Amino acid sequence: MSTLASNQPYEHLAPQILADLGLATAAAHLDQVAQHAAAEQWSYSHFLGYLLAGEVAERQRKTLLLTLKFANLPYHKTLEDFDFTAQPGLDRRLVDELATGRFLSEGRNIILLGPPGVGKTHLAISLLLRTAELGHRVYFTSALDLARRLSKAVAENRLHRQLAVFMQPKVLVLDEVGYLSLEPAHASLLFQVITKRYEKHQPLILTSNKAFGEWGQVFGGDAVLASAALDRLLHRATVLHIRGDSYRLRERRQAGVVPAAPAPAAPDFLPPPTVT
């Protein structure tokens, strides 16, 4: 730096230098930030940090958009959108802890259990978005769609490559596990994904309306396979049990379409939330 002449008109060269370095956002905002810095009498380092922080923020925004483009999300839902008052049994502090992303480094799975319509998929998508915001690749699929894609890959002799695709995301959401029972061949393929991600400490976020004791039905009637899958899923896992009424049913009741119902007893598979 000492070899540069201090009397050079570097203020005129700065926009082109930033552009040459690929700092397009910084170049576009240089004049505006420089004027603000002069008016506020910023230090040189504060000016430079502020200018480059905008460049970094814009790059992160573009990266997030690209990540979400390939995440296969059915819709976008955030934790701020979630109505925790409608699910008072849900431990919000635990959800907030998961939103920090610490479960990623632990390779910890998140399992959301409860009846249909209580917000399981909403929470799964929200945590997936948080993971993407932290700079990680993510992917969303239903358990049935995943099994069908793997089955097609088997028929086309490319199972190894398709399995690799499901290993790439930092977090993979498996939605609606148990809504439809899987055929034995599909159940075996789902088990392979669970096993491979377990071995690589790659977290899964899984939603299900089935108690763990019913997972034999989910896995094509194979209780042994279901037990082996649960053994891997629960070894490092946070399990959230969501009590409550369906959002859709509650909206219909509020509109007077269906009569109010007495509060149901908690299903057998809804003990207090657990963390392991």
N, C-alpha and C positions, 0 to 999 in steps of 0.2 A: 504494500500500500504506500510505502514511503517513496516509491519511484514515480508516483502520480503527481502531476503538477497541480498545485492547489488553486491556481488561477484559471483552470479550465472551466468552461461554462457547463458544469455538470448538471445544473438544474434543467438545462435544455436536453441533455442526454438521458436523463433519468427515465422518462417514459419509454424510450426505445430500449434501454437496457433492461427494464422490467419485462417488456414484451419479449425480448430475446431470451430471457431466463424462463419464459413461460408463465410469468406472474401477471396474467391478463387482468384479473380483478384489481390487483394493486395498481397496475398502470392506469386503469380506467378511473380510479378514485384518487389518484395521486394529487391532482390540483386541489380538489375539495378538502382532502385531509391536510395538505400543506397549509392552506389558508386558515383552517381551523387551528392547526398547531401554532401558527404565527400569532393568531388572535389570543390564544390561551397561554402563550409562552411555554409550550411544552418543551421538555428536554429532547435532545436528538434521539435518545434511546426510546423514550415514550412514543415519539412520533413513529419511529420505525416499527416498534412493537404493535402499535395500533393499526398501522397500514398492513402489516403482514398477518395480523389476526383476522382481518377481513378476508384476505386471500385464503387462509386455512379454512375459515368458516364456509366459504363458497365451495371449496373443494369437498368438504365433508358433506355439504348439501347435495352436490352432484353425485357423490358416491352413494349416499343413502337412496336417492332416487333410482339409481341404477340397480342397487341391491333389491329394492322393493319391486322393481319391474320384473325380476325373475323369481320373486318369492312365492308366487302363485296364491296370494292372499285373496279370499273371496270378497273381502271388504276391509276397510280400515276402522279399527276401534281402539281407543286409548283407555288407559286407566282412569283418566279424568272423566271419561264418558260413562264409566261404570257406576251404577246406582248401588252403593254399598248399603244404603238405608233399607233397600228392599231385601237384602240378604244379611240380616243382623248376626247370624251365626258365623259368618265368614270373618276370619281374623285379618283385619286390614293391615295390621302391623306386619304380619307374615307376608302378605302380598307386597307391601312396600319393600320389605327386605329382599324379596325375589327380584323386584324391579331394579335393584342396585346392580344386578348382574353377577353377584358373587357365586351364584350356583354354577356359572359357566366354568370357572377355574376348578371347581370341585367335581365337575362331571356329574352333577346331581340332576336327576330327572324331576320333573314336576308332573304330578298326576292329579287331574281334576275330576272328581266323582260327584255324581248327582243326577237327579231326574232331568228330562228334557226341558229346555227353556229357562234354566236358572242362571245362564251367563257363562257357562264353561268355555264355550268357543270364544266369546268376547274376551275373557281373561287370557286365553291362550294367544290370541292375536295381539293383545296389548303387550304381553311379555315378549312376543316375537318382535314387535316393533321396537321395544326398548333394546333388545339385543342388536337389531340392525343399526340403531342409533349409536351403539357402542362400537360400530365398525365391523361387525361380523356378518357373514353370509347366513341366511336363514331360508327355510322352505316350509310351506304348509301343504298338507295333503290329508285326505281322509284315509283311514285304514283300508277301506275297500278299494279305493282308487290306487293306492300303493300296491296292494296285492295284485290287482289286475295288470298294472304296468309291469310288475315283475314276472307275472305269468306269461305275458306277451313276450317279454325278453327271453324267457326259457324257450318258447316256441321258435324264436328267431336266433337261438344259440348265442345270446349276448347278455346272459344273466350277470356275469362278472362285471361288465361295464355298467349295467344299470344299478347294481348294488353299489358300485363306486360313486355313482351320482348321489345316492342317498347318504353317503358318508361325508360328502363335501361340506354341507352346511354345518355351521357351529351348533345351531339348534334346529331340530326337525320337529314340527308339530304333527302328531298323528291324531286326527280328529275322529270322533264318532266310533271309537273302538267298542264293539258290542252292539251297536244299533242293528246290525245284521250279522248273523253267524257266518263265519268264513267256511268255505270248502276246505277239506283237509290239505289240499295242495297249496291253497292261498295262505292257510294258517302257518304252514311250514315256511313259506317265503317271508311272512311277517316276522316270524321268529328269527330268521336269519338277520334281518335288519336290526332287530332289538339286540341280538347277540353281538353283532359287529360294532354297533355304536357303544355298547357297554364296554367292550374290550378296548376301545379307543378313547374312553372317557368323554364321549360326545353326547351331550344331554338330549333327551327327548322331552317334549311337552305333550302329554297324552290326555285326551278327554274320553270319559266313558260313563254310560248310564247303568253299568253292571257292577254289582258287588264282586269283590275278588273271588268269592266262593262260586260265582257263576261263570267264571272265565273258561271253564271247560267247554261250555256251549260256544263261547266266542271262538275258540280255537278248534273248530270242527269236531267237537265232541271228544277231543283228546285231552283228558285231564292231566296227563303227564307232561305234555307239551305246554299246557297252560301254566302248570306249576313251575316249569323251568323258565318260562318267560317272566313270570312274576318274581322269581328268585333274582333275576338280573335287574328287572325294573326297580325293585324295592330295596336293593342293596344300598344304593345311594339315591335317596328320593325324598322329596317333600310331597305329602299327600294332603290335598285340600278337599274337604267334603262340603258341598254346598247344599244347604237345606233351602226350603222355600218353594214358593209357587212359581209357575211358569210366567215369565214376563208377558207372553202373548195372552195367556189365560187371564192374568190380572188386568190387562188392558181391556179385555172384553167384559170383565166383570164391572170395571169402572164405567164402561159405556152402557151397562145395563143389559148387555146381550145375553149373559148367562148369570144365574143367581150366585150370590156369595156362598162359599163352601166353608164348613168348619175346618179349623187348622188341622192338617193331617199329622199323625204320629210320625216321628222320624223313622225312615226305613232302617232296616237292620244294618245296612252297610254305611251308616253315617255316625261313627263315633267322633269324638273331638279331633280336630286337625292334629296330625302328627308330623314330626320331622325326624329323619334319620340321617 
